[in-house]
Amino acid sequence: MTANGDMIIALDQARFDAMAALDMDRLNGIVADDLIYTHSSARMDTKTSFLAAMSSGSTVYKSVVVSEVTAQDLGDTVVLTGQAQISIESSGKPVSFGVRFTDVYANRGGKWQMVTWQSTKTG
């Protein structure tokens, strides 16, 4: 794995930690303005709607535990793939599930940001 790959895996973990901590300032810096976030339910979010769902409390991330993460370093783009166990509260109800994901980060003027997330629920 390259230095960019290791760095982006760490940055993505920081994103998951910020989601669980509701650290909106940190998330705002990690997530690109043109984010396309496709949930395992097929719902799509933009940066604005993704952050708004967390800020409003309609979706509360309790924890995201990742495994089997690999990074493909394509220069100014790094593609992560892996698995995650996600625990949330959706409209006040606890929900836990596993996913396989693809997560894309782009280097924009020296700043790495998440531009795409796509996940599929596992068995």
Long-range contacts (C-beta under 8 A, 24 or more apart in sequence): 1-70, 1-71, 1-73, 2-71, 2-73, 4-71, 4-73, 4-78, 4-107, 5-70, 5-71, 5-72, 5-73, 5-78, 6-71, 7-112, 8-71, 8-78, 8-80, 8-105, 8-112, 9-69, 9-71, 9-80, 11-105, 11-112, 12-66, 12-69, 12-80, 12-103, 12-105, 12-114, 13-66, 15-114, 16-61, 16-64, 16-66, 16-84, 19-54, 19-61, 19-64, 20-61, 20-62, 20-63, 20-64, 22-54, 22-55, 22-60, 24-51, 24-54, 24-55, 27-51, 27-54, 29-113, 30-113, 30-114, 31-113, 31-114, 32-106, 32-108, 32-113, 32-114, 32-115, 34-115, 35-114, 35-115, 35-116, 35-117, 36-115, 36-116, 36-117, 37-116, 37-117, 38-116, 38-117, 38-118, 38-119, 39-119, 40-97, 40-99, 40-119, 40-120, 40-121, 58-90, 58-91, 59-88, 59-89, 59-90, 60-88, 60-89, 60-90, 61-86, 61-87, 61-88, 62-87, 62-88, 62-89, 62-94, 63-87, 75-107, 76-106, 76-107, 77-104, 77-105, 77-106, 77-107, 78-104, 78-105, 78-112, 79-103, 79-104, 80-104, 80-105, 83-122, 84-119, 97-121, 97-122, 98-122, 98-123
